[in-house]
Amino acid sequence: MTTDGANRLLLTPLPSTGSGVWSGLGIQSFRIRSGFQAKPSCPAMVLFLYLKGAPRVSWRSGAQRLQRHWKYGDYAFIEKTPDIADVLVDGDHEGLAIDIPSQEMNGWMQHSAFAQLPPCTSLPSHAYGADPHLLNLALSIKEEIQRGCPCGKIFAESISLALISHFYGNHGKEQSERRRKRQGIAPDKMKMVEAYIRANLGNDISLVDLAALTQVSLGQFCRTFSLATGMPPHRYLMHARIDKSKTMLKSSYRSITDVALELGFASASHFSFTFRKFTGVSPREFVRSP
């Protein structure tokens, strides 16, 4: 995004996004001061979500002059070269800026499992509105990054795919016949996925690897996996880890830290937080229970 030379736009990468820890969509916080003027020019398509402030933004689209009062939870999508100009901001505000798609997402799309995702060209030049589900997904990404990405690749990829699929699904101009198919995962393939998860509980499992086992698209895998198990893949993995940890805590003399690290948790505190979230008690309380 170009500025007006008065340092009125500030983009700041969130912690962990530049260290290789986060493996999902590129995301930054932004702060725009009142008086910002620009003709948008972005290195990638960007989705802005407004979290603080209530600015009035005006712009020109073709011969039409438009304006909108933004509020908490609103979003604005801008293409690399949108058909808008003369943007003027009245009021300071802050929020999140998410690449659609980022370098990481471009890498994912090289995988055959993404063949059924709609092309980037299906998106409009620009779009705006309010979408609570989109906001919740973005805030979950922000929280995960700020916590140091303890849930690993499968969460990063799952929630990034959920966000981009939701946005594409609502705004894509083209809906291919293949994308609308509701084909399920064969039972033998599902058993293979479940066995793979059980055998790799301590590893940073990739969503792409799981989808590849079933030989269906990644979006289709997430949808049908949730229908088959009643939960998304990352939550299923956490359930499997917690179930395994119960056996390990009760039947061995290993410490809570050893169990946490063996099952792929980032730390003992992350394990304890997740264990309590799923069971209602801490690991120590569980060990002491009859």
C-alpha positions in Angstrom: 0.0 0.0 0.0 1.4 3.4 -0.9 1.3 6.2 1.7 0.9 10.0 1.2 4.4 10.6 2.5 3.2 11.7 6.0 3.8 8.2 7.6 0.0 7.8 8.1 0.0 4.1 7.4 1.9 1.6 9.6 1.9 -2.2 8.8 3.6 -4.4 11.5 4.0 -8.2 11.2 2.6 -10.1 14.2 5.0 -12.0 16.4 6.1 -15.4 15.0 5.0 -14.6 11.4 8.6 -13.9 10.3 10.3 -16.6 12.3 9.0 -19.6 10.4 6.8 -20.7 13.3 3.5 -19.6 11.7 2.8 -21.6 8.5 -0.6 -20.1 7.5 -1.7 -16.9 5.8 0.5 -13.8 6.0 -0.9 -11.4 8.6 0.0 -8.0 9.9 -1.5 -5.4 12.2 -2.2 -2.0 10.7 -2.7 1.5 12.0 -4.0 4.3 9.8 -4.0 7.9 10.9 -6.8 10.3 9.9 -5.9 12.2 6.7 -4.4 9.2 4.9 -4.7 9.5 1.1 -3.8 7.0 -1.5 -4.5 5.1 -4.7 -4.3 1.6 -3.4 -1.4 -0.4 -4.8 -0.7 -3.7 -2.9 2.0 -6.3 -3.6 -0.7 -8.9 -3.0 -4.5 -9.1 -2.5 -5.2 -8.0 1.0 -8.2 -8.4 3.4 -8.4 -5.7 6.0 -10.4 -6.2 9.2 -11.3 -3.2 11.4 -10.8 -3.7 15.2 -10.5 -0.2 16.6 -11.8 3.2 15.6 -14.8 4.3 13.5 -13.4 6.1 10.5 -15.2 7.5 7.5 -13.5 6.3 4.3 -14.4 7.7 0.9 -13.1 6.6 -2.5 -13.8 6.8 -6.2 -14.8 3.7 -8.3 -15.0 4.7 -12.0 -17.1 7.8 -12.1 -18.8 7.1 -8.8 -17.8 8.6 -5.5 -18.5 6.4 -2.5 -18.1 6.5 1.2 -18.6 4.3 4.3 -18.4 4.6 8.0 -16.3 1.6 9.2 -16.9 -0.1 12.6 -15.5 -3.0 14.6 -15.7 -6.2 12.7 -16.1 -4.7 9.2 -13.8 -5.9 6.4 -12.4 -4.5 3.2 -10.8 -6.5 0.4 -8.5 -4.9 -2.1 -7.0 -6.5 -5.2 -3.5 -5.8 -6.4 -4.7 -3.3 -8.9 -8.3 -2.5 -7.9 -10.5 -0.2 -9.9 -10.6 2.4 -7.1 -8.8 5.6 -6.6 -8.6 8.8 -4.4 -9.0 7.0 -1.1 -9.4 9.5 1.8 -9.6 8.5 5.5 -11.2 10.6 8.2 -10.5 9.1 11.6 -7.7 7.0 13.1 -8.2 3.3 13.1 -6.4 -0.1 13.6 -6.9 -3.7 12.6 -5.5 -6.7 10.8 -4.3 -7.0 7.2 -4.3 -10.6 5.8 -2.7 -11.6 2.5 -5.1 -13.4 0.1 -3.2 -15.4 -0.8 0.2 -15.1 0.9 3.4 -16.7 -0.3 2.6 -19.7 1.9 -0.9 -20.1 0.3 0.7 -20.0 -3.1 2.9 -22.8 -2.0 -0.1 -24.8 -0.8 -1.9 -24.3 -4.1 0.9 -26.1 -5.9 -0.3 -29.3 -4.2 -2.8 -31.4 -6.1 -5.1 -31.4 -3.1 -5.9 -27.8 -3.8 -7.0 -28.4 -7.3 -10.6 -27.7 -6.5 -10.1 -24.3 -4.8 -11.5 -21.4 -6.9 -8.9 -19.4 -8.7 -7.8 -16.0 -7.4 -9.2 -14.5 -10.5 -12.7 -15.4 -9.3 -12.6 -12.6 -6.7 -13.9 -9.1 -7.3 -11.6 -6.1 -7.7 -12.7 -4.9 -4.2 -15.4 -5.8 -1.7 -16.4 -4.7 1.8 -19.0 -5.4 4.5 -19.5 -7.1 7.8 -19.0 -10.9 8.4 -18.8 -12.2 12.0 -17.5 -15.6 11.0 -14.7 -14.0 9.0 -13.9 -11.8 12.0 -13.8 -14.8 14.4 -11.5 -16.7 12.1 -9.1 -13.8 11.9 -9.1 -13.2 15.6 -8.4 -16.9 16.2 -5.4 -16.6 13.8 -4.2 -13.5 15.7 -4.5 -15.3 19.1 -2.6 -18.4 17.9 0.3 -16.3 16.6 0.5 -14.2 19.7 0.7 -17.4 21.8 3.7 -18.6 19.7 1.7 -21.0 17.5 1.5 -23.9 20.0 -1.1 -25.8 17.9 1.3 -26.4 15.0 0.9 -26.7 11.3 -2.4 -28.5 11.2 -4.2 -25.7 13.0 -2.4 -23.0 11.0 -3.3 -24.6 7.7 -6.8 -25.6 8.8 -7.9 -22.1 10.0 -6.1 -20.4 7.0 -8.0 -22.6 4.6 -11.2 -22.1 6.5 -10.8 -18.3 6.2 -9.9 -18.2 2.5 -12.5 -20.8 1.6 -15.2 -18.9 3.4 -14.2 -15.6 1.8 -13.9 -17.2 -1.7 -17.2 -19.0 -1.2 -19.0 -15.7 -0.4 -17.3 -13.6 -3.1 -16.2 -15.8 -5.9 -17.7 -14.9 -9.3 -17.3 -18.5 -10.6 -18.5 -21.7 -8.9 -17.1 -24.7 -10.7 -19.1 -27.9 -10.9 -16.2 -29.9 -9.3 -16.2 -27.5 -6.3 -19.9 -28.1 -5.7 -19.6 -31.9 -5.5 -20.3 -33.4 -2.1 -18.4 -36.7 -2.5 -17.4 -38.3 0.8 -14.2 -40.1 1.9 -14.2 -43.8 1.4 -14.3 -45.7 4.8 -10.9 -47.4 4.1 -9.3 -44.0 3.4 -10.8 -42.6 6.7 -9.4 -45.6 8.6 -6.0 -44.8 7.0 -6.2 -41.2 8.1 -7.2 -42.1 11.7 -4.3 -44.7 11.9 -1.9 -42.1 10.5 -2.9 -39.6 13.2 -2.6 -42.2 16.0 0.9 -43.2 14.7 2.1 -39.5 14.5 0.6 -37.9 17.6 4.0 -36.5 18.6 4.7 -35.0 15.1 3.6 -31.7 13.6 1.0 -33.2 11.3 0.2 -31.3 8.1 -3.3 -31.0 6.8 -2.0 -31.4 3.2 -0.5 -34.8 4.2 -3.8 -36.0 5.6 -5.8 -34.9 2.5 -3.2 -36.7 0.3 -3.9 -40.0 2.0 -7.6 -39.7 0.9 -6.9 -38.5 -2.6 -9.5 -35.8 -2.4 -9.2 -32.0 -2.5 -8.2 -30.3 0.8 -11.5 -28.4 1.1 -13.4 -31.6 0.4 -11.3 -33.5 3.0 -12.0 -30.9 5.7 -15.7 -30.9 5.0 -16.1 -34.7 4.8 -13.8 -35.4 7.7 -15.9 -33.1 9.9 -19.1 -34.8 8.8 -17.6 -38.3 9.5 -16.1 -37.5 12.9 -18.2 -34.6 14.2 -15.2 -32.3 14.5 -12.5 -30.6 12.3 -9.1 -32.3 11.8 -7.2 -30.1 14.3 -9.7 -30.7 17.0 -9.7 -34.5 16.3 -5.9 -34.5 16.6 -6.2 -32.7 20.0 -8.8 -35.2 21.2 -6.5 -38.1 20.2 -3.5 -36.5 22.0 -5.5 -35.9 25.1 -6.9 -39.5 25.1 -3.4 -40.9 24.7 -2.1 -38.6 27.4 -4.6 -40.0 29.9 -3.2 -43.5 29.4 0.4 -42.2 29.7 -0.3 -40.2 32.8 -2.0 -43.1 34.6 0.2 -46.0 33.5 3.7 -44.6 33.6 6.0 -42.5 35.9 6.8 -40.0 33.2 6.5 -36.3 34.1 3.8 -34.1 32.7 6.5 -32.3 30.7 7.7 -35.6 29.2 4.2 -36.5 28.2 3.6 -33.1 26.7 6.7 -33.1 24.6 6.2 -36.7 23.5 2.7 -35.9 22.2 3.7 -32.9 20.2 2.7 -30.0 22.6 4.8 -26.9 22.5 5.3 -26.9 26.3 4.0 -28.4 29.5 1.9 -25.2 30.0 0.3 -25.6 26.6 -0.5 -29.2 27.3 -2.0 -28.4 30.7 -4.1 -25.6 29.2 -5.4 -27.9 26.5 -5.9 -30.8 28.9 -8.0 -28.7 31.2 -10.0 -27.3 28.2 -10.9 -30.8 27.0 -11.4 -32.5 30.4 -12.2 -29.8 32.9 -9.3 -30.7 35.2 -5.5 -30.2 35.1 -3.1 -33.1 34.3 -2.0 -33.1 38.0 -5.6 -33.3 39.2 -6.3 -36.1 36.8 -3.3 -38.2 38.0 -4.4 -37.7 41.6 -8.0 -38.8 40.9 -9.1 -42.4 41.7 
